[in-house]
């Protein structure tokens, strides 16, 4: 049975940040906790946010968000939320502040520990109430502003996914102006995150034709129309930034179908604190190996992906992504990202247990994951 759900409101366009006060009023947000990353907390984007807050609203900021959000940081933010008597959250930045903010919104209304609410622990139905949350992305890749999921490294070392319609932000404000001037490397890495979301969502065996169509449209914008390369080449290309933010949001709308082994492997590596690797970059590096692994198990979907990306039917998708990564200046393999052979121990087990492994079109075994990690190393 197909279940089709699109439940939130997205304010999308250049200048959309000006809709913040109206959104807060609609949601009756009086004392929000603002969650951002440390690099954003003192810059012009944060000042732009402050300028849009109603005069009577206090500015309470939590900015100690790790690149890969941890349960420890969630609890620190929750302590500030409670001590400042906050009633809601505004998350601004990339996927990390949004994922962390969603976990805070959950624990603000329901008791811990956090891990009991993870999808892999059967916790989806335990999530019954969360605090109101507005999400404002400043990168074009994660799509967390339009996603029902949050990913957190828990205290036991597992990188767990939390899934509930209630974790979908009540309002997403997507203002492409906030991404103007984003550095080329981060533009490339976040852009490939969006591309991976679209591809894995289309390949998921879950039946949801509208979501699949949205994913294909995101790929057409990012790759077929060349907006990812344009945004990387010229950080001030406003039109390319608009289309990349739309592709990012569409990626999240599409992955209501689920993702796949790329994300299972990315989460397994991303949980390693000593490496602290960027999620989008990991997805880009891992994607070719999974495209080869899935190739004979997806019917005509590779042809449809190729059409969306403006490629000839004869083009090998895995080779194309490898070449694209090189053109974007991204690493060629995990080893170039700092992963060594000693880090491989246990990765297959974590990938096997990851929620996203369930919706890969070809079910990987433990041995498959070991081979795929080895392939991605070189």
C-alpha positions as CSV (number, residue, x, y, z in Angstrom):
1,X,0.0,0.0,0.0
2,X,1.3,3.4,-0.9
3,X,1.2,6.2,1.8
4,X,1.6,9.7,0.4
5,X,2.4,12.4,3.0
6,X,3.5,16.0,2.5
7,X,2.6,17.7,5.8
8,X,4.5,20.9,6.2
9,X,4.5,24.5,4.8
10,X,7.6,25.7,2.9
11,X,8.2,29.4,2.3
12,X,10.5,29.4,-0.7
13,X,12.2,32.2,-2.6
14,X,14.8,34.9,-2.4
15,X,14.0,37.0,0.6
16,X,11.8,34.3,2.3
17,X,13.5,35.0,5.6
18,X,11.2,38.0,5.9
19,X,8.3,35.6,6.6
20,X,9.8,34.5,9.9
21,X,7.8,36.8,12.2
22,X,4.5,35.8,10.5
23,X,5.4,32.1,10.9
24,X,6.2,32.5,14.5
25,X,2.9,34.3,15.1
26,X,1.0,31.5,13.4
27,X,2.8,28.9,15.6
28,X,2.4,31.0,18.8
29,X,6.2,31.0,19.3
30,X,7.1,33.4,22.2
31,X,10.5,32.3,23.4
32,X,12.3,30.2,20.8
33,X,15.7,28.6,21.2
34,X,17.8,29.5,18.2
35,X,20.1,26.6,17.2
36,X,23.0,27.1,14.8
37,X,26.5,25.9,14.1
38,X,29.5,27.8,15.6
39,X,30.6,29.3,12.2
40,X,27.2,30.9,11.7
41,X,26.6,32.2,15.1
42,X,28.4,35.6,14.7
43,X,28.1,36.3,11.0
44,X,25.8,38.3,8.8
45,X,23.2,35.5,8.5
46,X,22.7,35.4,12.2
47,X,22.3,39.2,12.2
48,X,19.7,38.9,9.4
49,X,17.8,36.4,11.5
50,X,17.9,38.7,14.6
51,X,16.6,41.5,12.4
52,X,13.5,39.5,11.6
53,X,12.7,38.5,15.2
54,X,9.8,40.4,16.7
55,X,11.1,43.1,19.2
56,X,9.5,41.3,22.2
57,X,11.2,38.0,21.5
58,X,14.4,37.3,23.5
59,X,17.4,36.0,21.6
60,X,18.5,32.7,23.1
61,X,21.2,31.0,21.1
62,X,22.8,27.5,21.2
63,X,25.6,27.3,18.7
64,X,27.8,24.4,20.0
65,X,26.5,22.0,17.4
66,X,29.0,19.4,16.2
67,X,29.3,18.6,12.5
68,X,27.8,15.2,13.3
69,X,25.2,15.9,16.1
70,X,25.7,14.0,19.3
71,X,23.3,13.1,22.1
72,X,25.7,15.0,24.5
73,X,25.1,18.2,22.5
74,X,21.4,17.6,22.4
75,X,21.3,17.4,26.2
76,X,23.3,20.6,26.5
77,X,20.9,22.4,24.2
78,X,18.0,20.9,26.1
79,X,19.4,22.3,29.4
80,X,19.6,25.8,27.9
81,X,16.1,25.4,26.4
82,X,14.7,24.6,29.9
83,X,16.7,27.2,31.9
84,X,15.7,30.0,29.5
85,X,12.1,28.8,29.6
86,X,11.9,28.4,25.9
87,X,8.7,27.2,24.2
88,X,9.9,26.4,20.6
89,X,13.0,26.2,18.3
90,X,14.4,28.0,15.3
91,X,17.1,25.9,13.6
92,X,19.3,27.8,11.1
93,X,22.2,26.3,9.2
94,X,22.9,23.0,7.6
95,X,21.5,19.6,8.5
96,X,23.4,19.4,11.8
97,X,21.5,22.2,13.6
98,X,18.2,20.9,12.2
99,X,18.8,17.3,13.3
100,X,19.9,18.4,16.7
101,X,17.0,20.8,17.1
102,X,14.5,18.1,16.3
103,X,15.9,15.9,19.0
104,X,15.7,18.8,21.5
105,X,12.1,19.4,20.4
106,X,11.4,15.8,21.2
107,X,13.0,15.7,24.6
108,X,11.4,19.1,25.5
109,X,8.1,17.3,25.5
110,X,8.9,13.7,26.3
111,X,11.2,12.0,28.8
112,X,14.6,10.5,27.9
113,X,16.7,8.6,27.1
114,X,16.8,9.6,23.5
115,X,17.7,6.2,22.0
116,X,14.3,4.7,22.9
117,X,12.7,6.8,20.2
118,X,15.0,5.6,17.4
119,X,13.3,3.8,14.5
120,X,15.7,0.9,14.8
121,X,14.5,0.5,18.4
122,X,10.8,0.5,17.4
123,X,10.5,4.0,18.8
124,X,8.6,5.7,16.0
125,X,5.2,5.2,17.7
126,X,6.6,6.4,21.0
127,X,7.0,9.9,19.5
128,X,3.7,11.6,20.4
129,X,4.6,15.3,21.0
130,X,7.4,17.7,20.1
131,X,7.9,21.4,20.6
132,X,7.2,23.7,17.6
133,X,10.2,24.1,15.2
134,X,11.0,26.4,12.3
135,X,13.9,25.2,10.0
136,X,15.9,27.7,7.9
137,X,18.6,26.0,5.7
138,X,21.7,27.9,4.8
139,X,23.1,25.2,2.6
140,X,21.5,23.3,-0.3
141,X,21.9,19.6,0.4
142,X,20.5,18.1,3.6
143,X,16.8,18.8,3.0
144,X,16.2,18.3,6.8
145,X,13.8,21.3,6.7
146,X,11.4,19.1,4.7
147,X,12.2,15.7,6.3
148,X,10.5,13.6,9.0
149,X,13.9,12.3,10.2
150,X,16.7,13.3,12.6
151,X,20.1,11.5,12.8
152,X,22.0,11.7,16.1
153,X,25.2,9.9,17.4
154,X,23.9,8.5,20.7
155,X,26.0,8.0,23.8
156,X,26.5,4.3,23.0
157,X,28.3,5.2,19.8
158,X,25.5,4.3,17.4
159,X,24.4,6.8,14.8
160,X,20.6,6.4,15.0
161,X,17.8,7.7,12.9
162,X,14.6,9.1,14.5
163,X,11.5,9.1,12.3
164,X,8.1,10.6,12.8
165,X,5.7,13.0,11.0
166,X,5.9,15.1,14.2
167,X,9.7,15.7,13.6
168,X,8.8,17.5,10.4
169,X,9.4,21.2,11.0
170,X,6.1,23.1,11.3
171,X,7.5,25.7,8.9
172,X,10.5,25.7,6.5
173,X,11.9,29.0,5.3
174,X,14.0,28.3,2.2
175,X,15.8,31.6,1.2
176,X,18.4,30.9,-1.5
177,X,20.0,34.3,-0.6
178,X,21.3,32.7,2.5
179,X,23.5,30.4,0.4
180,X,25.1,33.1,-1.8
181,X,28.9,33.0,-1.4
182,X,29.0,29.5,0.2
183,X,32.5,28.2,-0.5
184,X,33.0,25.9,-3.6
185,X,33.9,22.9,-1.5
186,X,30.9,23.1,0.8
187,X,28.7,23.9,-2.2
188,X,29.9,20.7,-3.9
189,X,29.6,18.5,-0.9
190,X,26.1,19.6,0.1
191,X,25.0,19.6,-3.5
192,X,26.1,15.9,-3.8
193,X,24.2,15.2,-0.6
194,X,21.0,16.5,-2.4
195,X,21.9,14.5,-5.5
196,X,22.4,11.3,-3.5
197,X,19.0,11.9,-1.7
198,X,17.3,12.1,-5.1
199,X,19.0,9.0,-6.5
200,X,18.5,6.8,-3.5
201,X,14.9,7.9,-3.1
202,X,14.1,7.0,-6.7
203,X,15.9,3.6,-6.3
204,X,14.1,2.7,-3.1
205,X,11.5,-0.1,-3.7
206,X,8.9,1.7,-1.7
207,X,5.9,2.6,-3.9
208,X,5.4,6.4,-4.1
209,X,5.3,7.7,-7.7
210,X,4.8,11.4,-6.7
211,X,7.9,11.2,-4.4
212,X,9.8,9.5,-7.2
213,X,8.8,12.2,-9.7
214,X,10.0,14.9,-7.2
215,X,13.3,13.2,-6.9
216,X,13.8,13.1,-10.7
217,X,12.9,16.8,-10.9
218,X,15.6,17.5,-8.3
219,X,18.1,15.6,-10.3
220,X,17.1,17.5,-13.5
221,X,17.7,20.8,-11.7
222,X,21.0,19.8,-10.1
223,X,22.6,17.8,-12.9
224,X,20.5,18.0,-16.0
225,X,20.3,21.8,-16.0
226,X,23.8,22.2,-14.7
227,X,23.0,24.2,-11.6
228,X,25.3,22.3,-9.3
229,X,28.4,23.0,-11.4
230,X,27.2,26.6,-11.9
231,X,26.8,27.1,-8.1
232,X,30.3,25.7,-7.5
233,X,31.9,27.8,-10.2
234,X,30.2,31.0,-9.1
235,X,29.0,31.3,-5.5
236,X,27.0,34.4,-6.3
237,X,24.9,32.9,-9.1
238,X,21.5,33.6,-7.6
239,X,19.6,31.5,-10.2
240,X,21.8,28.4,-9.6
241,X,21.5,28.8,-5.9
242,X,17.6,29.0,-6.2
243,X,17.6,25.7,-8.2
244,X,20.0,24.0,-5.9
245,X,18.0,24.8,-2.8
246,X,14.9,23.5,-4.6
247,X,16.7,20.3,-5.5
248,X,17.8,19.9,-1.9
249,X,14.2,20.4,-0.6
250,X,12.9,18.0,-3.3
251,X,15.5,15.4,-2.2
252,X,14.0,15.4,1.2
253,X,10.4,15.3,-0.1
254,X,11.5,12.3,-2.2
255,X,13.2,10.3,0.5
256,X,9.9,9.9,2.3
257,X,10.3,6.7,0.3
258,X,13.5,5.8,2.2
259,X,17.1,5.9,1.2
260,X,19.6,3.1,0.8
261,X,23.0,1.6,1.4
262,X,24.9,4.8,0.6
263,X,23.4,6.4,3.7
264,X,23.8,3.2,5.8
265,X,27.5,3.3,5.0
266,X,27.8,7.0,5.4
267,X,26.2,6.9,8.9
268,X,28.6,4.0,9.8
269,X,31.7,6.1,9.0
270,X,30.2,9.4,10.1
271,X,29.8,8.1,13.7
272,X,33.6,8.0,14.1
273,X,34.4,11.0,16.4
274,X,38.1,11.0,15.6
275,X,37.4,11.6,11.9
276,X,34.3,13.9,12.1
277,X,33.7,13.5,8.3
278,X,31.2,15.6,6.3
279,X,28.0,13.6,5.5
280,X,27.5,15.0,2.0
281,X,31.1,14.3,1.0
282,X,30.8,10.7,2.3
283,X,27.6,10.2,0.3
284,X,29.4,11.5,-2.9
285,X,32.4,9.2,-2.4
286,X,30.2,6.1,-1.5
287,X,27.6,6.6,-4.2
288,X,29.5,5.0,-7.2
289,X,30.1,1.7,-5.4
290,X,26.4,1.4,-4.5
291,X,25.3,2.3,-8.0
292,X,27.4,-0.6,-9.3
293,X,26.0,-2.9,-6.5
294,X,22.4,-2.1,-7.3
295,X,22.6,-2.0,-11.1
296,X,20.9,-5.2,-11.9
297,X,18.2,-4.9,-9.3
298,X,16.3,-1.7,-10.2
299,X,14.4,-2.5,-13.5
300,X,14.4,0.6,-15.8
301,X,15.2,3.1,-13.1
302,X,18.8,3.8,-14.2
303,X,17.4,4.8,-17.6
304,X,15.0,7.2,-15.9
305,X,17.8,8.6,-13.8
306,X,19.9,9.1,-16.9
307,X,17.1,11.0,-18.7
308,X,16.6,13.3,-15.7
309,X,20.3,14.1,-15.6
310,X,20.4,14.7,-19.3
311,X,22.7,11.7,-20.0
312,X,22.8,9.3,-22.9
313,X,21.4,5.8,-22.2
314,X,24.9,4.4,-22.8
315,X,26.5,6.4,-20.0
316,X,27.5,4.3,-16.9
317,X,26.0,6.1,-13.9
318,X,28.7,5.1,-11.5
319,X,31.5,6.3,-13.8
320,X,29.6,9.5,-14.3
321,X,29.3,10.2,-10.6
322,X,33.0,9.4,-10.1
323,X,33.9,11.9,-12.9
324,X,31.5,14.5,-11.5
325,X,33.1,14.2,-8.0
326,X,36.4,14.9,-9.6
327,X,35.1,17.9,-11.5
328,X,33.6,19.2,-8.2
329,X,37.0,18.8,-6.4
330,X,35.7,16.2,-4.0
331,X,37.8,13.3,-2.7
332,X,38.1,10.2,-4.9
333,X,37.8,7.7,-2.1
334,X,37.5,7.2,1.6
335,X,41.3,6.9,2.1
336,X,41.6,10.5,0.8
337,X,39.1,11.6,3.5
338,X,41.4,10.2,6.2
339,X,39.8,6.7,6.6
340,X,42.4,4.1,7.2
341,X,42.2,0.3,7.4
342,X,42.0,0.4,11.2
343,X,38.7,2.3,10.9
344,X,37.0,-0.4,8.8
345,X,36.5,-2.7,11.8
346,X,32.8,-2.8,12.8
347,X,31.6,-0.6,9.9
348,X,29.8,-3.4,8.2
349,X,27.9,-4.2,11.4
350,X,26.8,-0.6,11.8
351,X,25.7,-0.4,8.2
352,X,23.7,-3.6,8.4
353,X,21.8,-2.2,11.5
354,X,21.2,1.1,9.9
355,X,17.5,1.9,9.0
356,X,18.4,2.9,5.5
357,X,19.7,-0.5,4.7
358,X,16.1,-1.8,4.7
359,X,15.1,0.3,1.7
360,X,18.1,-0.4,-0.5
361,X,16.8,-2.2,-3.7
362,X,19.3,-5.0,-3.2
363,X,19.7,-6.2,0.3
364,X,23.4,-6.1,1.2
365,X,24.8,-8.8,3.4
366,X,27.6,-8.3,6.0
367,X,30.1,-9.6,3.4
368,X,28.7,-7.2,0.8
369,X,29.2,-4.3,3.1
370,X,32.8,-5.3,3.9
371,X,33.5,-5.5,0.1
372,X,31.8,-2.2,-0.6
373,X,33.8,-0.4,2.1
374,X,37.0,-1.9,0.7
375,X,36.0,-0.8,-2.8
376,X,35.3,2.8,-1.6
377,X,38.7,2.9,0.1
378,X,40.5,3.0,-3.3
